[in-house]
């Protein structure tokens, strides 16, 4: 199946084809994203939408291209797949929902969870309107780990109110204890 997907990827106009770990990917520029999607659908017969996903490929605070967007589609007759990839920064991602209607949900999730700007409107899908931030980005602080001790469970012999006899380790993504709001004495929310 890898060779066949490599054959499909080689047919995408303007794509750079790369194979790694047995998976062939057609890399296209952001300007050619929608054109490549239409070609995959109309010319290559990939009419079945599988998934659209995002990778936070940038370093927090880095300038330039931050996210890699992947689109996987299938030819239902031959069962061959095609994986398209593009990179996005601050510019909007052209929507492929006009080609595959099922992509709309995936694009809205990417916009909400990673902060990618879409070319069309992207109403909230999973998070409440009051939520701030993008939870799947590398620079998003894992606030739940600040509130709940790591590993989140009382060890045998501990009652949960005293400090353990061993040093607790903080997981990756947890800021130092001085991070976050401070509780004031007499706070009615206690």
C-alpha positions as CSV (number, residue, x, y, z in Angstrom):
1,X,0.0,0.0,0.0
2,X,2.9,2.4,0.6
3,X,4.1,2.1,-3.0
4,X,0.6,2.9,-4.2
5,X,0.2,5.9,-2.0
6,X,3.6,7.0,-3.2
7,X,2.2,6.8,-6.8
8,X,-0.8,8.9,-5.8
9,X,1.4,11.4,-4.0
10,X,3.7,11.7,-7.1
11,X,0.6,12.8,-9.2
12,X,-0.2,15.9,-7.0
13,X,0.9,18.9,-9.0
14,X,3.5,21.0,-7.3
15,X,4.0,18.7,-4.4
16,X,7.3,17.6,-2.9
17,X,7.0,13.9,-2.1
18,X,8.7,12.5,1.0
19,X,8.6,9.0,2.5
20,X,9.5,8.4,6.1
21,X,8.7,5.4,8.3
22,X,6.7,3.7,5.5
23,X,4.4,6.6,5.0
24,X,4.5,8.8,1.9
25,X,3.4,12.4,2.2
26,X,2.8,15.0,-0.5
27,X,4.0,18.3,0.9
28,X,2.3,21.4,-0.7
29,X,2.6,25.1,-0.1
30,X,-0.2,26.8,1.7
31,X,-1.1,28.6,-1.6
32,X,-1.5,25.2,-3.4
33,X,-3.4,23.5,-0.5
34,X,-6.9,23.9,-1.9
35,X,-5.8,23.2,-5.5
36,X,-4.1,20.0,-4.3
37,X,-7.2,18.9,-2.4
38,X,-9.4,19.5,-5.4
39,X,-7.0,17.6,-7.7
40,X,-7.0,14.7,-5.2
41,X,-10.8,14.6,-5.2
42,X,-11.5,15.3,-8.9
43,X,-8.5,13.8,-10.8
44,X,-7.1,11.1,-8.5
45,X,-10.5,9.7,-7.3
46,X,-9.9,10.3,-3.6
47,X,-13.5,11.0,-2.8
48,X,-13.6,9.6,0.7
49,X,-12.4,11.9,3.5
50,X,-10.6,10.2,6.3
51,X,-9.2,12.8,8.7
52,X,-7.6,16.2,9.0
53,X,-5.1,16.8,11.8
54,X,-2.6,19.3,13.1
55,X,0.8,19.1,14.6
56,X,2.3,21.9,16.7
57,X,5.7,21.8,15.0
58,X,7.0,25.1,16.2
59,X,8.8,26.0,19.3
60,X,6.9,28.3,21.8
61,X,7.7,31.9,21.0
62,X,9.2,31.0,17.6
63,X,8.4,33.3,14.7
64,X,7.2,31.9,11.3
65,X,5.6,28.6,10.4
66,X,4.2,27.0,13.5
67,X,1.7,24.2,12.6
68,X,1.7,21.4,10.1
69,X,-1.7,20.4,8.8
70,X,-2.3,16.9,7.4
71,X,-5.2,15.7,5.3
72,X,-5.7,12.0,4.6
73,X,-8.2,11.0,1.9
74,X,-8.9,7.7,0.2
75,X,-9.9,6.3,-3.2
76,X,-12.8,4.0,-2.3
77,X,-12.4,1.8,-5.4
78,X,-8.7,1.0,-5.0
79,X,-8.6,1.6,-1.2
80,X,-5.4,3.7,-1.7
81,X,-4.7,6.6,0.5
82,X,-3.2,10.0,0.0
83,X,-1.6,12.1,2.7
84,X,-1.3,15.9,2.0
85,X,0.7,18.2,4.3
86,X,1.1,21.9,4.4
87,X,2.5,24.4,7.0
88,X,0.7,27.4,8.4
89,X,1.8,30.4,10.4
90,X,-0.4,33.4,11.0
91,X,-2.1,33.3,7.6
92,X,-5.5,31.6,7.3
93,X,-5.8,27.9,6.2
94,X,-8.0,27.6,3.1
95,X,-11.0,25.3,3.9
96,X,-11.3,22.0,2.1
97,X,-14.9,21.6,3.5
98,X,-16.2,22.6,0.1
99,X,-14.5,19.5,-1.4
100,X,-15.2,17.1,1.5
101,X,-18.1,18.2,3.8
102,X,-16.7,16.0,6.6
103,X,-13.6,18.2,6.9
104,X,-15.6,21.1,8.4
105,X,-15.7,19.5,11.9
106,X,-11.9,18.7,11.8
107,X,-11.1,22.2,10.6
108,X,-13.1,23.8,13.4
109,X,-11.4,21.5,16.0
110,X,-8.0,22.6,14.6
111,X,-9.0,26.2,14.9
112,X,-10.2,25.9,18.4
113,X,-7.5,23.5,19.8
114,X,-4.5,24.9,18.0
115,X,-5.4,28.5,17.2
116,X,-5.2,28.1,13.4
117,X,-7.1,30.8,11.5
118,X,-9.5,29.4,8.9
119,X,-10.5,31.2,5.7
120,X,-14.2,31.0,6.7
121,X,-16.0,31.4,10.0
122,X,-15.2,28.9,12.7
123,X,-17.7,28.9,15.6
124,X,-16.8,27.2,18.8
125,X,-17.1,23.5,18.7
126,X,-15.8,21.9,21.9
127,X,-14.9,24.6,24.3
128,X,-17.1,27.2,25.9
129,X,-17.0,30.8,24.6
130,X,-15.4,32.0,27.9
131,X,-12.4,29.6,27.4
132,X,-9.1,31.4,26.6
133,X,-6.2,29.7,25.0
134,X,-5.6,26.7,22.7
135,X,-5.2,23.5,24.8
136,X,-3.3,21.4,22.3
137,X,-0.5,23.9,21.7
138,X,2.9,23.2,23.3
139,X,2.9,26.5,25.1
140,X,-0.5,25.9,26.8
141,X,0.0,25.5,30.6
142,X,-1.4,22.3,32.1
143,X,-3.3,24.1,34.8
144,X,-4.9,20.9,36.1
145,X,-1.5,19.6,37.1
146,X,-1.0,22.7,39.2
147,X,-4.2,22.0,41.2
148,X,-3.9,18.2,41.5
149,X,-0.6,16.7,42.8
150,X,1.3,14.6,40.5
151,X,0.9,11.6,39.9
152,X,-2.6,12.5,41.1
153,X,-3.0,9.6,43.6
154,X,-2.3,9.0,47.2
155,X,0.4,6.5,47.8
156,X,0.0,3.7,50.4
157,X,0.8,5.0,53.8
158,X,-0.1,8.6,53.0
159,X,-3.3,10.1,54.2
160,X,-3.3,12.9,51.5
161,X,-3.0,15.7,54.1
162,X,0.7,15.5,54.9
163,X,3.7,15.9,52.7
164,X,5.0,12.6,51.3
165,X,8.4,11.3,52.4
166,X,9.7,11.4,48.9
167,X,10.1,14.4,46.6
168,X,7.2,14.8,44.2
169,X,8.2,15.2,40.6
170,X,6.3,17.7,38.4
171,X,5.4,16.4,34.9
172,X,6.4,18.3,31.7
173,X,4.3,21.4,31.1
174,X,3.7,22.2,34.8
175,X,5.0,25.6,35.8
176,X,6.6,26.2,39.2
177,X,4.2,26.5,42.2
178,X,4.3,30.3,42.2
179,X,2.3,30.3,38.9
180,X,-1.4,31.1,38.9
181,X,-3.9,33.0,41.1
182,X,-3.3,33.3,44.8
183,X,-5.9,32.5,47.3
184,X,-6.6,35.2,49.9
185,X,-7.5,34.5,53.5
186,X,-11.2,34.7,54.1
187,X,-11.9,33.9,50.4
188,X,-15.6,33.0,50.1
189,X,-14.7,30.4,47.4
190,X,-12.7,28.2,49.8
